[in-house]
Amino acid sequence: MPITVAEMSSLLHRWSRERRRARLSARRTKVRSPFQKQMHDLWVVAKSLVAVFVVWNLVSFVRYVAHDNGDTTSQRMATWGRNHYMGSFIDWMETRVYSTPPSKDPAKNLALTAPTLAPDPTTTTAPAGQKPNTPAGPAPTTTLAPVAAIGPAPVAPEPIAPQISPALAGEGQWTPIARAAGHDTIWATSVRPLAEAGGVVATVVEIDQTDLRTGLFNGAEEPGGTWKRANRVPGELQPALLAAMNGGFRFEHIKGGYKTEGIEVKPLKQGDATLAVGTDGHVALGEFGRDINDDGSWISFRQNLILIVDNAKSQVQKGVNEGVWWGADYGNAVYVPRSAACEMRDGRLAYALVGKVNATQLAQSLINIGCVKAMQLDINGTWPVFFTFGPDAAGNLTGHFVDKRMGGNPSRYLTGSTKEFFAFFDATLVPSPSVLDN
């Protein structure tokens, strides 16, 4: 009589069950040698340790990512990984996730989200050939300055010449975004800086430091430790706070140094790009050992790679030849948002967010917007940020992104930042003494 499929299935199931029972019985009755017992015990301990390690790190990961420290969730995930020796894996992931070049087609929209300020009667656009720190003409009889300004009212920067025609509305035209001593002192604009990669958009901020003071504030994790200028702007300085910007790479990604408040966290390196805050509260950018020296006239130094632009020329290939880490792939094929500080042709300090680009495209973008010297700052995701500060609807001080691609908590520099940052203040409103003095 033929066996049905159901009967065959039942027989196979019974056979498999009996076989498992026989194997278990044999294991129980098998006599192990002392060495086999020792190896068995070690294997049990090893599995237990692995389980504890996995659970411990999972709890650590969840706790770190769940805590809102001002960074985005993806930033917290990446930071936790780098803090737990997974940097190489994260770099490898970035080279694959961010491998798409920018579009050649011109972008149809810009990225500037600057606040609107009332017109400043003390400021006009600089005529061709006139230096920015000189008045354009006789001062008006009415001024908005609450106190005496330190210097003459700055004039607005000259527009940035478009690289793509026709230009978009407002492209390259400066908008005032912050005011010190009653007159415009920080401006912003958005441009498409690369004719050959029209999809790239840059937001540029130019800063006149005549009536400003600047401080380098120290992040809770980078550099960590206890500081007078800690991970947030203290309450006594907040009425004078105008703007703030991100700093540089994590320390393991640079050969250069970091020094502030008289403490050298990481040794300063000759030839590296350096942002330095002077005893007069002004910021300078240059090559350490050539343009800037540790001669006692500086309060803070922040280095990040070599100058990416010097004498209005790209230094990317020079850096690659020297082993400079422009990003996860030495700048060749990772296209991410990148920030930079630069010295413009008019001598002023500027900040730029350009994306998504590789290091070579960043350098050319900076040259095209008018930088003669530039230093790449932080890159990737929403690490690059530039805020202006003002009251929200409830009257509380809050940060305002100047670019719609920026993200995270806009008040992170008021509540606590994981990484260092530079903050700009109206010098006429800074109390004396203050933490900016040392």
C-alpha positions in Angstrom: 0.0 0.0 0.0 1.6 3.4 -1.0 2.7 5.8 1.7 1.0 9.2 1.6 2.8 12.5 1.7 1.4 13.2 5.2 2.6 9.8 6.5 6.0 10.4 5.0 6.2 13.8 6.7 5.2 12.3 10.0 7.8 9.6 9.8 10.6 12.2 9.0 9.5 14.3 11.9 9.7 11.4 14.3 13.0 10.3 13.0 14.5 13.8 13.4 13.1 14.1 16.9 14.6 10.7 17.9 17.9 11.7 16.4 18.1 14.9 18.4 17.3 12.9 21.6 20.0 10.4 20.9 22.6 13.2 20.3 21.7 14.9 23.5 21.9 11.6 25.4 25.3 10.9 24.0 26.5 14.3 25.0 25.4 13.8 28.6 27.1 10.4 28.9 30.2 11.4 27.0 33.3 11.6 29.3 35.3 14.7 28.7 39.0 14.9 29.4 40.2 17.7 31.8 41.4 19.7 28.8 38.0 19.4 27.1 36.3 20.5 30.3 38.6 23.5 30.5 37.9 24.5 26.9 34.2 24.0 27.4 34.2 26.3 30.5 36.3 28.9 28.6 33.9 28.9 25.7 30.9 29.4 28.1 32.8 32.3 29.8 33.7 33.8 26.4 30.1 33.7 25.2 28.9 35.3 28.5 31.5 38.1 28.1 30.4 38.7 24.5 26.8 38.9 25.6 27.6 41.3 28.4 29.8 43.5 26.0 27.0 43.6 23.4 24.3 44.5 26.0 26.6 47.1 27.7 27.3 48.8 24.4 23.7 48.7 23.3 22.7 50.4 26.6 25.5 53.0 26.1 24.5 53.6 22.5 20.8 54.0 23.3 21.5 56.4 26.2 23.9 58.5 24.2 21.7 58.7 21.1 18.5 59.3 23.1 20.0 62.3 25.0 19.4 65.6 23.1 22.8 67.3 23.3 22.0 69.7 20.5 23.2 67.5 17.7 21.0 65.6 15.3 20.3 61.9 15.8 22.6 60.9 13.0 25.3 63.1 14.4 24.9 61.4 17.8 25.1 58.0 16.3 28.3 58.8 14.4 29.8 60.4 17.4 29.1 57.4 19.6 30.7 55.2 17.0 33.8 57.3 16.8 34.0 57.5 20.6 34.0 53.7 20.6 36.8 53.0 18.1 34.5 52.6 15.1 35.9 55.6 13.2 37.4 53.6 10.4 34.1 51.8 9.8 32.2 55.2 9.7 34.8 56.6 7.3 34.3 53.6 5.1 30.6 54.1 5.2 30.9 57.7 4.3 33.0 57.0 1.2 30.1 54.9 -0.1 27.1 56.9 1.0 28.5 60.3 -0.2 29.9 59.2 -3.5 27.4 61.0 -5.9 28.9 64.1 -7.6 26.8 67.3 -7.6 24.5 67.9 -10.5 25.8 69.9 -13.5 22.4 71.4 -13.9 22.1 74.9 -12.3 20.2 74.9 -9.0 16.9 76.7 -9.2 16.9 77.8 -5.6 19.4 79.3 -3.1 19.8 78.4 0.5 19.9 81.6 2.5 17.5 82.0 5.4 18.8 85.2 6.8 16.6 87.3 9.1 15.4 90.6 7.9 16.8 93.7 9.5 15.5 97.2 9.3 17.6 99.4 7.0 20.7 100.8 8.7 21.1 104.5 7.8 24.8 104.4 8.8 25.8 101.8 6.2 26.0 101.9 2.4 27.5 99.7 -0.2 31.2 100.2 -0.9 32.0 101.9 -4.2 34.4 100.1 -6.4 38.0 100.4 -5.0 36.9 101.7 -1.6 38.0 99.7 1.4 35.2 98.3 3.6 36.2 99.9 6.9 35.9 103.5 5.6 32.7 105.5 5.6 31.0 106.0 2.3 30.3 109.6 3.0 29.2 112.1 5.7 27.6 110.4 8.7 23.8 110.9 8.9 22.5 113.1 11.7 20.5 110.3 13.1 22.1 107.1 14.3 20.8 103.8 15.8 23.8 103.2 17.9 22.9 102.6 21.6 26.4 103.5 22.6 29.5 105.0 21.0 30.9 102.8 18.2 34.5 101.8 18.4 35.2 102.7 14.7 33.5 104.2 11.7 30.4 102.5 10.4 31.4 99.6 8.1 30.2 99.6 4.5 28.5 96.6 3.0 30.7 94.2 0.9 30.7 94.4 -2.8 28.4 91.9 -4.5 29.8 88.5 -5.5 29.9 88.2 -9.3 27.6 85.3 -10.5 29.2 82.3 -12.1 26.0 81.2 -13.8 23.8 83.3 -16.0 21.0 84.2 -15.6 21.5 84.8 -11.8 18.8 83.9 -9.4 17.0 86.6 -7.5 19.3 88.0 -4.8 22.2 85.8 -5.8 25.5 87.3 -4.7 23.7 90.3 -3.1 24.5 90.9 0.5 21.8 91.0 3.2 22.7 92.4 6.7 22.0 89.7 9.4 23.5 91.3 12.5 24.3 94.7 13.9 26.8 96.0 16.4 27.1 99.5 17.9 23.9 100.3 16.0 25.2 99.6 12.5 25.4 96.6 10.1 28.4 94.4 10.9 27.6 90.9 9.5 26.1 90.2 6.0 25.1 87.0 4.2 24.4 85.9 0.7 23.9 82.7 -1.3 25.4 81.9 -4.7 26.1 79.0 -7.1 29.9 79.2 -7.1 30.8 76.6 -9.7 29.8 77.0 -13.4 30.7 73.4 -14.1 28.7 72.1 -11.2 25.6 74.3 -11.2 23.8 72.2 -8.6 26.3 73.4 -5.9 25.0 76.2 -3.6 27.1 78.1 -1.2 26.0 80.4 1.6 28.6 83.0 2.6 28.7 85.2 5.7 31.1 88.2 5.8 32.1 89.7 9.1 33.4 93.2 9.8 35.2 93.0 13.2 35.4 96.7 13.9 32.9 96.6 16.8 33.1 92.9 17.5 34.8 90.7 20.1 35.2 86.9 19.5 35.6 84.0 21.9 36.6 80.4 21.3 34.3 78.2 23.5 35.2 74.7 24.4 32.9 71.7 23.7 31.8 69.2 26.4 33.4 66.4 24.4 35.8 68.2 22.1 38.1 69.2 23.8 36.3 68.3 27.0 37.5 69.3 30.4 36.8 72.3 32.6 37.1 75.8 31.1 36.2 79.5 31.8 34.8 79.5 28.3 32.9 76.3 28.5 30.4 74.6 26.2 27.9 77.5 26.1 27.7 81.2 26.1 27.1 82.3 29.7 24.2 84.4 30.6 26.2 87.6 31.3 27.4 87.6 27.6 24.1 86.7 26.0 22.8 90.3 25.6 25.9 91.0 23.5 25.8 87.8 21.4 25.4 88.3 17.7 26.5 85.1 16.0 28.4 81.8 16.3 30.0 79.3 13.9 31.3 75.7 14.1 34.9 74.8 14.6 37.1 72.1 13.0 37.6 68.4 12.8 37.8 65.9 15.7 41.3 65.9 17.1 42.1 62.4 15.9 41.6 63.6 12.3 44.2 66.4 12.4 47.9 66.6 13.0 47.7 70.2 14.2 46.9 71.7 17.6 44.5 73.5 19.9 45.5 76.0 22.6 43.3 78.3 24.6 43.2 79.9 28.1 46.9 79.2 28.4 46.4 75.4 28.0 47.8 73.5 25.0 45.4 70.7 24.5 47.2 69.5 21.4 50.6 70.8 20.2 50.5 73.6 17.6 52.0 72.5 14.3 54.1 74.7 12.0 52.6 75.3 8.6 49.0 74.4 9.6 45.9 76.5 8.9 45.1 78.4 12.1 42.2 80.5 13.4 43.5 82.7 16.2 41.7 85.0 18.6 43.8 87.9 19.7 44.0 89.7 23.0 42.0 92.5 21.2 39.1 90.1 20.6 39.6 89.9 16.8 40.1 86.8 14.8 42.9 86.2 12.3 43.3 83.4 9.8 46.6 82.2 8.4 49.5 79.7 8.3 51.0 79.1 11.7 54.7 80.1 11.7 54.3 82.4 8.7 51.2 84.6 9.3 50.5 83.7 13.0 52.9 83.0 15.8 52.5 82.1 19.5 54.0 85.4 20.6 51.7 86.3 23.5 49.3 88.4 21.5 46.8 85.6 21.1 44.3 84.1 23.5 43.2 81.0 21.4 44.4 78.9 18.5 42.4 76.4 16.5 44.2 74.5 13.8 42.6 72.4 11.0 44.8 70.8 8.3 46.7 73.2 6.0 45.3 76.2 4.2 42.9 74.9 1.6 43.3 78.2 -0.3 46.4 80.3 -0.2 47.1 83.4 -2.3 43.8 82.7 -4.0 45.1 79.3 -5.2 43.9 75.8 -4.3 46.2 73.8 -2.0 44.2 70.6 -2.1 46.7 68.6 -4.2 49.5 69.9 -2.2 47.7 68.6 0.9 47.0 65.2 -0.7 50.7 64.8 -1.5 51.5 65.6 2.1 48.9 63.2 3.5 46.4 65.8 4.6 43.1 64.3 5.6 40.6 66.5 3.7 37.9 63.9 4.5 37.4 60.2 4.5 39.1 59.7 1.1 41.7 62.6 1.2 39.3 64.8 -0.8 39.0 62.8 -4.0 35.5 61.4 -4.2 33.4 62.2 -1.1 30.7 64.9 -1.8 29.4 66.4 1.5 28.5 69.8 2.9 31.8 71.5 3.9 32.4 74.6 5.8 35.3 77.0 5.8 36.7 80.2 7.2 38.4 82.6 4.8 40.0 85.9 4.4 38.2 87.9 1.6 39.9 90.2 -0.9 38.7 93.1 1.2 40.5 91.8 4.2 37.4 90.7 6.2 36.7 87.4 7.8 34.1 85.2 6.1 32.4 81.9 6.8 31.1 79.6 4.0 29.0 76.5 3.8 29.3 74.8 0.4 27.6 71.6 -0.6 27.7 68.9 -1.6 31.3 69.0 -2.8 34.6 67.3 -2.6 37.7 69.2 -1.3 38.8 70.4 -4.8 35.3 71.8 -5.5 35.3 73.5 -2.1 38.6 75.2 -2.8 37.5 76.5 -6.2 34.2 77.7 -4.7 36.0 79.7 -2.1 38.3 81.2 -4.7 35.3 82.1 -6.9 33.5 83.9 -4.0 36.6 86.0 -3.3 38.7 84.2 -0.7 42.5 84.8 -0.8 43.2 82.5 2.2 40.9 79.8 3.5 40.8 77.0 6.1 38.4 74.1 5.9 36.4 73.6 9.0 34.0 70.8 10.0 32.2 68.8 7.2 29.4 66.2 6.8 25.7 66.3 7.6 24.7 69.3 9.8 28.0 69.7 11.6 28.6 73.0 9.7 26.4 75.7 11.3 26.4 79.4 11.4 23.8 81.1 13.7 22.6 84.6 14.4 20.9 85.2 17.7 17.7 87.1 18.6 14.5 86.7 20.6 11.9 84.2 19.6 8.1 84.8 19.8 8.2 84.4 23.6 11.1 86.8 24.0 13.7 84.1 24.7 17.1 84.3 23.0 17.5 81.6 20.3 19.7 80.8 17.4 18.7 81.3 13.7 20.3 79.2 10.9 21.6 81.3 8.0 21.2 78.3 5.6 18.1 76.0 5.3 20.4 73.0 5.0 21.7 73.4 8.5 20.2 71.4 11.3 20.2 70.4 15.0 19.2 72.4 18.0 19.5 76.1 17.0 20.2 77.0 20.6 23.0 74.4 21.2 25.5 77.2 21.8 23.3 78.5 24.6 22.4 75.2 26.2 25.6 73.2 25.7 27.6 72.1 22.7 29.6 68.8 22.3 32.2 70.5 20.1 34.1 73.8 20.2 32.7 76.9 18.5 33.5 80.6 17.8 31.0 83.2 19.1 30.9 86.9 18.0 29.7 89.7 20.3 28.9 93.3 20.1 32.0 94.7 21.8 30.1 97.8 23.0 27.8 95.5 25.1 30.4 93.1 26.5 30.8 93.5 30.3 34.2 94.2 31.7 35.8 91.9 32.9 34.4 88.8 31.2 35.5 85.3 30.2 36.5 86.8 26.8 39.5 88.4 28.5 41.6 85.2 28.8 
